Amino acid sequence: MACFDAKSVYSVLMEATLTELRRDTSRVVQPAIHGGEKVTLTEHGQEVAQIVPCRKVDYQQACKDLIAVGPVDFLPRK
């Protein structure tokens, strides 16, 4: 049977409980910050949230994509 410390569990399983998040926030979020991985948070064994890394927006590509879509008609306000 393998023995893991808390740091290795977070980086291998990418899952933590809300209690672990509360007690050791910096260690729980490390995979998202440094590894670019999502971390799933659980409560009573059920998935309740995810911590995901922020991604940088390529504004030039976003503008090109919007231009490619063309004009957009908005519905009138009520």
PEQUI-V480799 format. One record per pair of residues at least 6 apart in sequence whose C-alpha atoms are under 6 Angstrom apart, sorted by the first residue. I is the first residue (numbers start at 1). J is the second residue. Records with the same first field share a line. If there is no record, write none. Layout:
# PEQUI-V480799
I = J + J
This chain:
# PEQUI-V480799
11 = 31
14 = 39
15 = 39 + 40 + 41
16 = 41
17 = 41 + 42 + 43
21 = 28
31 = 37
32 = 38 + 52 + 53
36 = 53
38 = 51 + 52
39 = 50 + 51
40 = 50
41 = 47 + 48 + 49 + 50
42 = 48
